[in-house]
Amino acid sequence: MGDVITTKNTNHPVPDASTKAPAHETVYQTMREQILFGELAPGQAVTIQGLTESLGVGMTPVREAIRRLISDGALVFQGNRRVSVPMLGSKDLDELIYARKTIECELARRATLRVTTDHIGELARIDDALDRAISAGDVADYLAQNYAFHTTLYQHAYAPILTDLADRLWLRFGPSLRVVCGRFGTQSFPDRHKDILDALQKTDPELAALAMERDVMQGMEQVSQGLVAVS
């Protein structure tokens, strides 16, 4: 555990009071993105007071957002008004791999039977942006485009419970993915999305599920190996 630090929220400003969403919801979404894309690193302790100052909001919405994120498994309470992103161990990674394979392969299978040509085109454009991020070594954009590809695909499965579960899993491993990408670069991560796109174009749900399984396994294996190298 490192020293207690505060965060500067330069990329995800909290909307002002004129927006319709309540303060606790905007704070929750902002902090969720910070965790998902690794702006809050695993083991990095932040104070509730520091979060209120960096986000420019009151204590109550920050506490409510933290409560929800702890329930999501994205934060753990450290005491003395501190919270941190949990660090993943080998058993955590084993469970995440099993859960991701089970849930995300089924989402890919279902989405294959529902996507249109326009939907596939949208996914292809996201994958093109992902390729550019990999070539440029842009870790932040790589993480954003990779997440966008998966979440956009899963929306077409029309399985809200499974989609919500998948999203919570991404909150668990996203910060560690950022750590590994930051250390070893985007080039170390494979992109199996073109195999998924090919399966979608063929309207082959089992092929899509297989491509998704390979995508999940290769990505999570890279995370596992990278965390061992970092520790």
Secondary structure, DSSP 8 states (H G I E B T S, - for coil): ----B----SSS----TTSSS-HHHHHHHHHHHHHHTTSS-BT-EEEHHHHHHHHT--HHHHHHHHHHHHHTTS-EEEETTEEEB----HHHHHHHHHHHHHHHHHHHHHHHTT--HHHHHHHHHHHHHHHHHHHHT-HHHHHHHHHHHHHHHHHTT--HHHHHHHHHHHHHHHHHHHHHHHHH-GGGS---HHHHHHHHHTT-HHHHHHHHHHHHHHHHHHHHHHHHHH-
